[in-house]
């Protein structure tokens, strides 16, 4: 007949919705794992922060002038002929075009060649931490080698390579340079073959299987035996790489201020690269302006003799006319008309000269040329009107007016052109260009990356987040049942006892593991402990339940070894025996049982020996505690399951049931072996021990399924190792301690 257990433990119903206390509970239960993950992330972040090569930033600022005021323009800004001619080559600098020019190969290539950026030479460093150690130890000169490894650079090494030419198919191939005594060195290729030997400061020529190699090292500071890595890259590839790494932007839209920024591992070299790019950019702008000035000056020098000849001829014709006709007094209208004709003609000739100069550089469809054509056409139209007005004057006055006009126009043009040529010569000699460097780059003292404090802070925060996620993941994937309601709805059987976690039991279990002599039973050592009170509740339940059971044999089992069934078996036996009952505790785990350790007893003879024919009286250990006898597991048999299936085992339990008030059998885990199912067939009461938070629902269900398939009825569940409800304020399985005190 099945035993009907009352649920002796009143559980607080778990809320359907997760609350803050539920999350805090998971965190508190997995605080060790969270701490380990956080500390691991902190360690990794700290290591990366200090091992990672620092990256420095260098920046320069360049101003692009929209117009160059120093090229001979009048101070008052009048658009006279001189300023117009001098500004032909001084076109407006477009910032976007200047940015692209800064990044062009014209500028970058010269920097790469001047600083030998296509040559890489650096000492070998100890793996992982070598560069960090070299940075720390190299500030005071050459650092002594560590770990007895002089081949590595440990700080303070310097090398300057001014020439390294290799065959093109050996670009990016590593060469090894080993420092020798007497300021000399030897270079080997990647196969280890010697390429050349030389002294510092000498041009060395060596031979490889693919062609000759030329090398010149201007400076080499290192201990003999130190090895350097040496390689040559394609100049074009180096230029392309630098173009991608160089950041050129306009600081503010239409401000004309360009910021040039570059990041690199060497603070001084990075600043030198930026400054060389800035200087080369300014120089090419000056060179371009000088070339344009020279080109325009050549055009003016070609025009001046012709204008001088025309001026002389005009003066000669006017003098001849005046000698023949005498002085001709011009009317007020004629003088005003003459002034208009001279001004218009001067502008027209000036524009025609400008167009002739632009025609050498641009086609007729160019906007600048087209604009000049439109102005020339307009002036020609005005000139035609003025010429018509002249035709209305008397013949003598017309002739005098035309000749005087030619003299004045030619004089004005020649004078302006001569002044322009003189100004252009000044411009050519002192050209400063449209751009200038406002701020040069300075070697940075502090790196921009890594930001160590921030990296350590982020890694710590990330580790904390990952630790919490790992805790919830573990809870989701492997988390065990934690409250009685969940167990009862899962198995359909009542929870007849809840045993709180005990710090004293942890120490007791440690003594058991160390096999120390004496009795290690919590109920005997600390009968008022809160965990013992939980076991007492089970004793009370059994007292009433056994009256309806088919026998007085109680089997305690679990789904896996760490459920706490041995703890429950030992302490339940001790508590029942303390109530003046005769109790027998049997260690039914003949494979790995450890009941004997709780009492400081040998494990033989025991159950296995009795089932193999040994005398019962010699195997049962009497009164290990008052009223408590123990039958240990015995010697390790080769067929424990077969022994449990024998009639002798059934007869043995029946005999013990008649002799003792209560027989408690501690069995192996249900999911590990079939022993528990075999023993359960002979037990009147079967209890499953479930440890708080350790057993997933699927595991417990599978254990119940195996018992049922073997014909064993489960009568109740014991929930053990329940932690104090520190963070659970109402929605969680908990307990109350009620200890004795002396008034």
C-alpha positions, 0 to 999 in steps of 0.5 A: 500500500502506498504511503500518503505523505502530508506536505509538512513544509508550507512553501511561499508560492513563487510569483509568475513574473520575475522580480528584481529579487529573482535577478539578485538571487541568481547573481548572489548564487553565482557570485564566484563565477561572476567574480572569476569572469570579471577578474579574468576580463580585468586581467586581459584588459590590463594586459592588452592595455600595457602590452599593446604598442602605443599609437601617437598622433601628429598634426599640422595646420595649413592655411590656404589663401584665396588670393595672394596679396604679396604678388604685386597687387595695389594696396588699395585693391584697385583693379588696374592693369598691373594687378590684373597682369600680376594676378594672371598666375595667382588664381584662387586656391580651391580648398577641396583641390588643395586637400587632394593635392596634399594627398597626391603622390607628388607630395607623398612620394618625396616624403617617402624617399626623403625619410626612407619610409620604404625601409623597415628596420627594427630589433627583434623583441621577446614574444608578447611582452618584449616591446613593452619591456623595451619601452620601459627599459630603454629610456636610459640607454641600452638595457641589459638582456633578460632571461639570458637571451641577448639576441632580443632587443631589450630597450635602447637599440637604435638603427638608421638605414639610409639605403637598402636596395633589393631586387623587386621580387625580394620586396617585403622579404625579411632579412636578419641583421646581427650586430657584431663587435667593432661596429660591424654587422652581418645580414642574412636572408630568410633562408639563413644564407649570408648576404653581406658583412660591413661596418656602420657608415659604409656602403655595402654590396651583397649578392642573393640568388635573385640579384644584388643588394645594397645597404648603408647603415648610418647609425647602429646602437646595440649589443653584439649579438642583437638581431634586427629585422630588415626589409624593403617595400615597394615605394609605390606601395608605401606611398599608397599606404601612407595616402590611406593613413594620412587624414586631411580635412578642412577644419571648418567649411570655407575657412581655408584651414586644413588639418593634416593628421597622422598616427604611428607607433614612433612619435618622432617619426610620425611628426617628421612625416607630417612636417615633411609632407607640409613642407613639400606641399608648400614648396610645390605650391611655390614652385608652381607659382614661380613657374607660372610667373616665369611663363607670364614674364616671358610673354611680357618680354616678348610683347614689350619690344613690339609695343615700344616700336608701335609707340615710337611710330605713333609719336613719329606720325603725330610729330610729322602731322603737327609740323605740317598742320601746326598746332590743332586746338581740340574742342571740349567735345573732342578732348572728352571723346579722346579720353573715352577712346584712350581708356576704352582702347587701353582696356581692350588691348589689356584684355586681348593680351590677357587672352593671348596669355591664357590661350597658351594654357587653356582652350577657347572653351575654357570659362576664363577665356570665354569670359575675356572674349565676352568683355572684349566683344563689349569693348569693341562694340563701345569702340565702334560707337566712339569711332562713329562719333569721331567721324562727325568731326572736321577732317583736320580735327579727326586726324589730330584726334586719331594720332593723339589717341594712338600716342596716348594708348600706346604710351599707357599700354607700354608703361603698364606692361613695363611695370607689370614685367618689373613686378613679375620679376620681383614676384618670381624672386620672392614668391611665397605661394598661396599656402603656408604652414600655420602650425608644425607637428610636434612629437607627442608625449602621450599616446592616443591609443590605448587609453589604458584607464578607459580600456581597463574600466571597459574590460572590467565592466564588460567582464561584469556584464559577461559574468552576469550573462554567464550566470543567467545562461547557466541558470537557464541551461543547467539551473536546478529546481529551487522551490517545493512548488516546482518539484511537486508539480513536476513529480506529482509527489509531495516535498516532505522536508526542506533542509537548510544549508548549514555552515557546520555541515560544510566543516563536518563534510570536510572531516569526512573527506579527510577520513579523520577519526571519530563520528562526523554526524551533524545531528550528534555534534550540533543537534540544534543546527538549523539543518538538523531541524529540517531532518527532524521534520522528516522524522516526524513525517516518517513517524506517521507515514510508516504506520501505513507502509508495507514495511519499515524499510526506507530507501533514500536515493538521488538522481546523481551523487551530489544530492546529499542523500548520505547526509540525510541517511546518516542524520535521519538514522541518528535522530530516529535512534535518539528517540529510543528506537532501534535503527539500522543504517545500510550502505547500499552503494557497494561501489562508492559508498562512504557511510563508514567515513561518517563514523570513522569505521572500516568499510569491511566487512559489510553488505557485500560480504553478507550477500556473499555468505558472511555471518550477519552478526560479524558484519553489522557494527553495533551501537555506533551511536546509541540505538544505531547500528551500521552495515557498511558497503563491504568489500568491492564485489564484481557483481553488485547488481546481481547480489541485489537481485538475489533472494538472500538480499530480500531475506536479509531486509525482511530479517532486519525489518523484524529486528529493528524499528527502522531500516534506512538504506542509502543507495547509489544514484538512480541515473548512474546504476540500476541498484536503486531500482533493485533495492526499491522493490523491497522498500516500503518507503522510497524518498528522493533527495534533491539538492537545491539548485543542482538538479534540472527538471529533466534530470529529476523527471528521468530519475522518477521515470526509471524508478517507475519503470522498475516498479518502484513508487516514489513517496516523497522528495527531500529538498536539501542545502536550501540557502538563506533567503537573503535576497528573496522577500516573499517569492522564494522557498525559504525557512526560519531558524528557531534556536534555543536560548537560555534566559 
